[in-house]
């Protein structure tokens, strides 16, 4: 193919609506875990598999497995022909766009151009004009589902996609379900700081009303109601959903979370074991098993004098499941932290250290994950390795990441408590006063911050950082 026509083909490809043009970046996900998750959904057969085949095809391409990618696009085509014979043009645009891109990457330009032409012809048939983009609600929805699968940084875009789909078909059950899930996840990620916090309740209720058999959405509604201290109403939804899909792992995992949070840990574990018989390789379920055993351990410890053999058995159960998770999900920060903390409880400090170091090496850590990691690693140094200087170093590192999160708040609280303890014991140095000054400054307690910086400067009159901070604070009070 000539350079000119190859460039022309690339220009056409960039206009297609498909996974290759939706900016779904492989560095934002664990591809192996995503592949497993999609295959589980296909095997369960609870959802329409067109979107799953298309997304799985894209995942295989990202893994440089184009043969498998093409096989899944063929399955997507067969699905449409079987289940939507009267909507082949509408339902196949994303599939054909993916075909074109994969053939392009395989240097099979003739086949790529054929699929570009097929998209163009279908768009012309559907809209009356020759173009490669068409505003179909089905395409917005498929993009929304793909964005949800690629993780939390995509949730806002996913919600916008479902909003666009709903603007065309406001009563479509699938679009409402996607919109509700996106709203729920976006809200959870915001930790209640979002202006629209808790607005997902009504969105979830509407989705449930429109589709009484979507038990996953019912479970998310139950969890949201539980969060709002409406446990009884939430449990009614869980019980109703349990009757409808008693063996659906995707629902059961949320039901288990509901019962664990309600304090019914044995019931949560029973549900998770049931789900694991259907999808034994699910890392989400293994992680929830570990979390539930940890909750059971906390319940036991609250009795005051728990039998040591039972404590050790529960710690080993936690370690088993958390280790299974991070062996597969190597970029899962929370799993690494959970495992490291359990190694601490088992007094396996070498294994804890190794696990923390693996977590710090994850290249896709978000700011809030870094802050939580710094907090837990600081705790490890303070309480297990008895190194206050290293604890201070990591608490401070988490604090200096400028993102308001639960992890940062914990770093600040732990750091303040440790510094005040050192000062009370007369062990303080200039850095302790300087850091405490920073904490007071972040809390808006400027007078206390000034006092700390002055004490730091008494010990080191030439420190430019403390002098600059002190000058800034004094100016703010005088203005």
Order of alpha helices (4+ residues) and beta strands (2+ residues): alpha-alpha-alpha-alpha-alpha-alpha-alpha-alpha-alpha-alpha-alpha-alpha-alpha-alpha-alpha-alpha-alpha-alpha-alpha-alpha-alpha-alpha-alpha-alpha
